Amino acid sequence: MSLLQKIKDHEATIGVIGLGYVGLPLILEFVEEKFPTIGFDVDDAKVEMLNKGESYIKHIPANRIQKALDKKLFHATADFSKLKDVDCILVCVPTPLNKHREPDISYIENTSETISQHLRKEQLVVLESSTFPGTTEEVMRPILEKSGLKGHDEFYLAFSPEREDPNNPNFNTKTIPKVVGANDPTSLELAKTLYDQVIVKTVPVSSSQAAEATKLLENIFRSVNIAMVNEMKVILDRMGIDIWEVIDAASTKPFGYMAFYPGPGLGGHCIPIDPFYLTWKARQYDISTRFIELAGEVNTDMPYYVVSKVSDALNLHQKSLNGSNILILGMAYKKDIDDLRESPTLKLIDILSKKGAKVDYNDPLISELWPMRHYDYDIKSVELTAENIRKYDAVLISTAHSVYDWDFIVANAQLVVDTRNATQHVTRRRERIFKA
């Protein structure tokens, strides 16, 4: 039976490499459509949890994983030799920046090397990781061809960027349209047909490079607009104008305007990173991406701006930032998720600590911090009691989780520095609130 027919009959075995915020929900969608699946990850702890029916991601309930196990359509493994047993290999690995803000595609390269050791004829490989245009063909394909097999002939290759938005109540993996690109008609047909089985709509484009560029455009659009509104916040704050009031008023225009909101900095795996993938690639073509890089600079500076506002607020209370006790509310990069990737709160802790502040945090979804690429904090979430709140010289709102009781927090805090407009409806003791 041909690979195309196996996909159409849901008899193709799907292998997903990288079982994080992208890979895990994706593989579960294939399970729900009755595809046999194997999840691959280098983290033995994740593999063990999944095979026990446990979840390590808040918005993916454990019972969903258990159902997949009960159906005998899913298991996780750290044994990559089993790649030879799958028909379609979907790669969902990280693509961070290095310390020079240049692309670190070592995860893609290492994964490709591993795949090449087990690659066989008539397999489809799809890269989903956000990256610069040309990665699939110029980086991944030559490594895969070390297997002795020829791409788009003996094995097939495509790119389909992930579009996950964790815990979005309106869209999920299945309902977000999927862009698919490949540099060969057969590879494109196979990849499109595969995603057609589990996604409501697929959007084919002419090449993997076009698909790679699509993902970058989506996130650069957000980065630039967030930078603009962050810069407006700084300007209007100096003028004594409330940016949140201005945004609400501008949002009443029914055309030509889309609301973006300021914050303490950018977070998540995509928006803080993807623009720099394009700026790096553009330099190979002697193009300076001044506009995109300027947006990156503005967003990168926001944690420093927030710390300056905390210092100003403490000064008004005749206190110094050096030696003050600061409680940060919310570690995740956006509300109601447990995702720490590139969270600006990590940078806030770093800056505040270097300026002599003693920093604690509360996050109902993240009980403790663990070593990460750029930070190595050994801190646990403190309990949010009235007595605890009163101990701190300032409470800094970084992520406005829905479970927080802002009236209670303001009532018990000595002062509150609000980066998210979370306290907008608090009516009592507003003199304690400072916008940042």
C-alpha positions as CSV (number, residue, x, y, z in Angstrom):
1,M,0.0,0.0,0.0
2,S,1.3,3.5,-0.9
3,L,2.1,6.0,1.8
4,L,-0.6,8.3,0.5
5,Q,-3.2,5.5,0.8
6,K,-2.0,4.6,4.3
7,I,-2.5,8.2,5.3
8,K,-6.0,8.4,3.8
9,D,-7.0,5.1,5.5
10,H,-5.5,6.3,8.9
11,E,-3.2,3.3,8.8
12,A,0.0,5.3,8.7
13,T,1.9,5.4,12.0
14,I,2.7,8.9,13.2
15,G,5.9,9.7,15.1
16,V,6.2,13.1,16.8
17,I,9.7,14.2,18.1
18,G,9.5,16.6,20.9
19,L,6.5,16.2,23.3
20,G,6.2,19.7,24.6
21,Y,3.6,22.5,24.1
22,V,3.5,21.8,20.3
23,G,4.2,18.1,20.0
24,L,2.0,16.7,22.7
25,P,-1.3,18.3,21.6
26,L,-0.5,17.5,18.0
27,I,0.1,13.8,18.6
28,L,-3.2,13.6,20.6
29,E,-5.1,15.0,17.6
30,F,-3.8,12.1,15.5
31,V,-4.8,9.6,18.2
32,E,-8.4,11.0,18.3
33,E,-8.5,10.3,14.5
34,K,-7.5,6.7,15.3
35,F,-3.9,7.0,13.9
36,P,-1.4,4.7,15.6
37,T,1.3,7.0,17.1
38,I,4.6,7.0,18.9
39,G,5.9,10.0,20.8
40,F,9.7,10.6,21.0
41,D,11.5,12.7,23.6
42,V,14.9,12.8,25.1
43,D,13.5,13.6,28.5
44,D,13.0,10.3,30.3
45,A,10.8,12.0,33.0
46,K,8.3,13.1,30.3
47,V,8.3,9.7,28.7
48,E,7.6,8.0,32.0
49,M,4.8,10.4,33.0
50,L,3.1,10.0,29.6
51,N,3.2,6.3,29.7
52,K,1.6,6.5,33.2
53,G,-1.2,8.6,31.8
54,E,0.0,11.8,33.5
55,S,0.3,15.3,32.1
56,Y,2.9,17.9,32.7
57,I,1.1,20.7,30.7
58,K,-1.8,22.4,32.5
59,H,-4.2,22.8,29.5
60,I,-3.8,19.1,28.5
61,P,-5.7,17.0,31.0
62,A,-4.3,13.7,32.1
63,N,-7.5,11.9,31.2
64,R,-6.9,12.8,27.5
65,I,-3.5,11.0,27.7
66,Q,-5.0,8.1,29.5
67,K,-7.6,7.6,26.9
68,A,-4.9,7.6,24.2
69,L,-3.1,4.8,26.1
70,D,-6.3,2.9,26.7
71,K,-7.0,2.9,22.9
72,K,-3.5,1.4,22.5
73,L,-2.8,4.0,19.8
74,F,-0.1,5.9,21.7
75,H,3.0,5.4,23.7
76,A,6.0,7.5,24.4
77,T,9.7,6.5,24.1
78,A,13.2,7.8,24.3
79,D,14.3,5.0,22.0
80,F,14.8,6.7,18.6
81,S,15.6,3.5,16.9
82,K,11.8,3.0,16.7
83,L,11.7,5.8,14.1
84,K,12.0,3.1,11.5
85,D,8.6,1.8,12.6
86,V,6.7,5.1,11.8
87,D,5.6,6.3,8.4
88,C,5.4,10.1,9.1
89,I,7.9,11.9,11.3
90,L,6.8,15.3,12.7
91,V,9.6,17.3,14.3
92,C,8.6,19.7,17.0
93,V,11.9,20.7,18.7
94,P,13.0,24.1,20.2
95,T,14.7,26.8,18.1
96,P,16.1,29.3,20.6
97,L,18.5,32.1,20.2
98,N,22.1,31.9,21.4
99,K,23.7,34.6,23.6
100,H,24.4,36.7,20.6
101,R,20.7,36.7,19.5
102,E,21.5,34.4,16.6
103,P,19.5,31.3,15.6
104,D,20.4,28.2,17.5
105,I,19.3,25.4,15.2
106,S,21.3,22.7,17.0
107,Y,18.1,20.9,18.1
108,I,17.0,20.6,14.4
109,E,20.5,19.5,13.3
110,N,20.8,16.9,16.1
111,T,17.3,15.6,15.5
112,S,18.0,15.4,11.7
113,E,21.2,13.4,12.4
114,T,19.2,11.0,14.6
115,I,16.5,10.6,12.0
116,S,19.1,9.9,9.3
117,Q,20.4,6.9,11.2
118,H,17.0,5.3,11.0
119,L,15.4,6.8,7.9
120,R,13.9,4.3,5.4
121,K,12.2,4.6,2.0
122,E,8.7,6.0,1.8
123,Q,8.8,8.0,5.0
124,L,7.5,11.6,5.2
125,V,9.4,14.0,7.4
126,V,7.8,17.3,8.4
127,L,9.5,20.1,10.3
128,E,7.2,22.2,12.5
129,S,9.8,24.2,14.5
130,S,9.8,28.0,13.8
131,T,13.0,28.8,11.8
132,F,14.5,30.9,9.1
133,P,13.5,30.4,5.4
134,G,15.7,27.7,3.9
135,T,16.2,25.5,7.0
136,T,14.2,22.6,5.7
137,E,15.9,22.4,2.4
138,E,19.4,23.8,3.1
139,V,20.0,22.4,6.6
140,M,17.7,19.5,7.3
141,R,17.6,17.8,3.8
142,P,21.4,17.3,3.4
143,I,21.6,15.8,6.9
144,L,18.7,13.4,6.2
145,E,20.4,12.4,2.9
146,K,23.3,11.1,4.9
147,S,21.1,8.1,5.2
148,G,21.9,7.4,1.5
149,L,18.3,8.2,0.5
150,K,17.3,11.0,-1.8
151,G,14.9,13.7,-0.6
152,H,11.6,14.1,-2.5
153,D,12.3,10.8,-4.2
154,E,13.0,8.0,-1.7
155,F,11.8,10.0,1.3
156,Y,9.6,13.1,1.4
157,L,10.2,16.4,3.2
158,A,7.9,19.3,4.1
159,F,7.5,22.2,6.5
160,S,4.4,23.1,8.4
161,P,4.8,25.8,11.1
162,E,3.1,25.2,14.4
163,R,0.5,27.8,15.4
164,E,-0.1,26.8,19.0
165,D,-1.6,29.3,21.4
166,P,-1.7,27.5,24.8
167,N,-5.0,27.6,26.6
168,N,-6.7,29.8,24.0
169,P,-10.4,29.3,24.6
170,N,-11.4,30.0,21.0
171,F,-8.9,28.0,19.0
172,N,-7.0,24.7,19.5
173,T,-4.7,22.5,17.4
174,K,-7.5,21.1,15.4
175,T,-9.3,24.4,14.6
176,I,-6.3,26.6,13.7
177,P,-5.6,26.4,9.9
178,K,-2.4,24.7,9.0
179,V,0.1,26.1,6.5
180,V,2.0,23.4,4.6
181,G,4.9,23.9,2.1
182,A,7.2,21.6,0.2
183,N,9.6,21.9,-2.7
184,D,8.1,18.9,-4.5
185,P,4.5,18.1,-5.6
186,T,4.5,14.6,-4.0
187,S,6.0,15.8,-0.7
188,L,3.4,18.6,-0.6
189,E,0.5,16.3,-1.4
190,L,1.5,13.8,1.3
191,A,2.0,16.5,3.9
192,K,-1.3,18.3,3.1
193,T,-3.2,15.0,3.0
194,L,-1.7,14.1,6.4
195,Y,-2.8,17.3,8.1
196,D,-6.2,17.2,6.3
197,Q,-7.0,14.2,8.4
198,V,-6.8,16.1,11.7
199,I,-6.9,19.9,11.0
200,V,-10.1,21.7,9.9
201,K,-8.3,23.5,7.1
202,T,-4.9,23.3,5.4
203,V,-3.3,26.1,3.5
204,P,-0.7,24.8,0.9
205,V,2.0,27.1,-0.3
206,S,4.6,26.7,-3.1
207,S,7.7,25.8,-1.1
208,S,9.0,25.1,2.4
209,Q,10.7,28.5,2.3
210,A,7.3,30.2,1.8
211,A,5.9,28.3,4.7
212,E,8.9,29.1,6.9
213,A,8.5,32.8,6.0
214,T,4.8,32.7,6.8
215,K,5.4,31.8,10.4
216,L,8.0,34.6,10.8
217,L,5.7,37.2,9.3
218,E,2.9,36.2,11.7
219,N,5.1,36.7,14.7
220,I,7.0,39.7,13.4
221,F,3.7,41.4,12.9
222,R,2.9,40.9,16.5
223,S,6.4,41.9,17.7
224,V,6.3,45.2,15.8
225,N,2.9,46.2,17.0
226,I,3.6,45.3,20.6
227,A,6.8,47.3,20.4
228,M,4.8,50.3,19.1
229,V,2.3,50.2,21.9
230,N,5.1,49.6,24.5
231,E,6.8,52.7,23.2
232,M,3.5,54.6,23.3
233,K,3.1,53.5,26.9
234,V,6.5,55.1,27.8
235,I,5.7,58.3,26.0
236,L,2.2,58.7,27.4
237,D,3.3,57.8,30.9
238,R,5.7,60.8,30.7
239,M,2.8,63.0,29.6
240,G,0.6,61.8,32.4
241,I,-1.8,60.0,30.0
242,D,-3.2,56.5,30.7
243,I,-2.2,54.2,27.7
244,W,-5.0,51.7,28.6
245,E,-7.7,54.4,28.3
246,V,-6.3,55.5,25.0
247,I,-6.3,51.9,23.7
248,D,-9.9,51.4,24.8
249,A,-10.9,54.6,23.0
250,A,-9.0,53.7,19.8
251,S,-10.6,50.2,19.8
252,T,-14.0,51.8,19.2
253,K,-13.0,52.5,15.6
254,P,-14.6,49.7,13.5
255,F,-11.8,49.7,10.8
256,G,-8.1,50.4,10.3
257,Y,-7.1,49.7,13.9
258,M,-6.3,46.5,15.8
259,A,-5.7,46.6,19.6
260,F,-2.3,45.5,21.0
261,Y,-1.5,45.8,24.6
262,P,1.7,46.8,26.5
263,G,3.3,44.7,29.1
264,P,6.6,44.0,31.0
265,G,8.2,42.5,27.9
266,L,7.7,39.7,25.4
267,G,7.3,36.1,26.3
268,G,6.6,32.7,24.7
269,H,8.7,30.7,22.3
270,C,7.8,32.6,19.1
271,I,7.4,36.4,19.3
272,P,10.6,37.2,21.2
273,I,12.6,34.9,19.0
274,D,11.3,34.6,15.4
275,P,12.1,38.2,14.3
276,F,15.8,37.5,15.0
277,Y,15.7,34.5,12.7
278,L,14.7,36.7,9.8
279,T,17.2,39.4,10.6
280,W,20.0,36.8,10.7
281,K,18.9,35.3,7.4
282,A,18.5,38.8,5.8
283,R,22.1,39.6,6.5
284,Q,23.1,36.8,4.1
285,Y,21.4,38.9,1.4
286,D,23.0,42.2,2.5
287,I,19.7,43.5,3.8
288,S,19.4,45.4,7.1
289,T,16.2,44.8,8.9
290,R,16.2,48.1,10.8
291,F,12.4,48.2,11.5
292,I,12.3,44.7,12.9
293,E,15.4,45.1,14.9
294,L,14.2,48.4,16.4
295,A,11.0,46.6,17.5
296,G,13.1,43.9,19.1
297,E,15.1,46.6,21.0
298,V,12.0,48.3,22.3
299,N,10.5,45.0,23.6
300,T,13.8,43.9,25.1
301,D,14.1,47.1,27.0
302,M,10.6,46.8,28.7
303,P,11.8,44.9,31.8
304,Y,14.3,47.6,32.5
305,Y,11.5,50.2,32.2
306,V,9.3,48.3,34.6
307,V,12.2,48.1,37.1
308,S,12.6,51.8,36.9
309,K,8.9,52.3,37.6
310,V,9.2,50.0,40.7
311,S,12.2,52.1,41.9
312,D,10.2,55.3,41.3
313,A,7.2,53.9,43.3
314,L,9.4,52.9,46.2
315,N,11.0,56.3,46.2
316,L,7.6,57.9,46.7
317,H,7.4,55.7,49.8
318,Q,10.9,56.9,50.9
319,K,12.4,53.5,50.2
320,S,15.2,52.3,48.1
321,L,15.1,49.5,45.6
322,N,18.3,48.2,47.1
323,G,17.3,46.2,50.1
324,S,13.5,46.2,49.4
325,N,11.4,43.0,49.4
326,I,9.5,42.6,46.1
327,L,6.8,40.0,45.4
328,I,6.2,39.3,41.8
329,L,2.7,38.0,40.8
330,G,2.8,35.6,37.8
331,M,5.8,33.8,36.3
332,A,4.2,32.5,33.1
333,Y,4.5,34.6,29.9
334,K,0.8,35.1,29.7
335,K,-2.2,34.5,32.0
336,D,-3.7,31.2,32.9
337,I,-1.0,29.0,31.5
338,D,2.1,27.3,33.1
339,D,4.5,28.1,30.3
340,L,7.7,29.8,31.3
341,R,9.4,30.0,27.9
342,E,11.1,33.4,27.4
343,S,8.9,34.9,30.2
344,P,9.8,38.5,30.8
345,T,9.3,37.8,34.5
346,L,12.6,35.8,34.5
347,K,14.4,38.9,33.3
348,L,12.6,41.1,35.9
349,I,13.9,38.8,38.7
350,D,17.4,39.0,37.3
351,I,17.4,42.8,37.1
352,L,15.8,43.4,40.5
353,S,18.1,41.0,42.2
354,K,21.2,42.6,40.6
355,K,20.0,46.0,42.0
356,G,19.9,44.6,45.5
357,A,16.2,43.7,45.9
358,K,15.1,40.5,47.6
359,V,12.6,38.9,45.1
360,D,9.9,36.3,45.7
361,Y,7.1,35.2,43.4
362,N,3.6,33.7,43.5
363,D,2.2,31.8,40.6
364,P,-0.7,29.4,41.2
365,L,0.3,27.3,38.1
366,I,4.1,27.2,38.7
367,S,5.0,26.0,42.1
368,E,8.8,26.2,41.7
369,L,11.4,27.4,39.3
370,W,14.0,25.1,37.7
371,P,17.3,25.6,35.8
372,M,16.7,27.0,32.3
373,R,19.0,28.0,29.5
374,H,19.7,31.5,30.7
375,Y,18.5,31.4,34.4
376,D,19.1,29.1,37.3
377,Y,16.7,30.2,40.1
378,D,16.0,28.1,43.2
379,I,12.8,29.8,44.2
380,K,9.4,28.4,45.2
381,S,6.0,30.1,44.9
382,V,5.0,31.8,48.2
383,E,1.5,31.5,49.5
384,L,-0.6,34.5,48.8
385,T,-2.0,35.3,52.2
386,A,-2.8,38.7,53.7
387,E,0.0,38.3,56.2
388,N,2.5,37.4,53.4
389,I,1.5,40.2,51.1
390,R,2.0,42.8,53.9
391,K,5.6,41.7,54.3
392,Y,6.7,43.1,51.0
393,D,7.6,46.6,50.2
394,A,6.1,46.3,46.7
395,V,3.9,43.8,44.8
396,L,4.7,43.7,41.1
397,I,2.0,42.4,38.8
398,S,3.7,40.7,35.8
399,T,1.1,38.2,34.7
400,A,-2.5,38.8,35.5
401,H,-3.8,35.2,36.1
402,S,-7.6,35.1,36.4
403,V,-7.6,33.5,39.8
404,Y,-6.0,36.6,41.5
405,D,-8.3,38.7,43.7
406,W,-7.1,42.2,42.9
407,D,-9.2,43.9,45.6
408,F,-7.7,41.5,48.2
409,I,-4.2,42.1,46.9
410,V,-4.4,45.9,46.8
411,A,-6.1,46.0,50.2
412,N,-3.1,44.2,51.8
413,A,-0.1,45.5,49.8
414,Q,2.0,48.4,50.8
415,L,2.2,49.4,47.1
416,V,1.3,47.7,43.8
417,V,3.1,48.2,40.5
418,D,0.8,47.1,37.8
419,T,2.2,46.2,34.3
420,R,-1.0,44.6,33.0
421,N,-3.8,47.1,34.0
422,A,-5.1,44.2,36.2
423,T,-6.2,46.6,38.9
424,Q,-8.3,48.8,36.7
425,H,-11.6,47.9,38.5
426,V,-10.2,48.2,42.0
427,T,-11.9,51.2,43.7
428,R,-10.5,51.2,47.2
429,R,-7.0,52.4,48.1
430,R,-6.0,53.3,44.6
431,E,-3.3,55.5,45.9
432,R,-1.3,52.4,46.4
433,I,-1.4,51.5,42.7
434,F,1.3,52.6,40.2
435,K,1.0,51.8,36.5
436,A,4.1,50.5,34.7
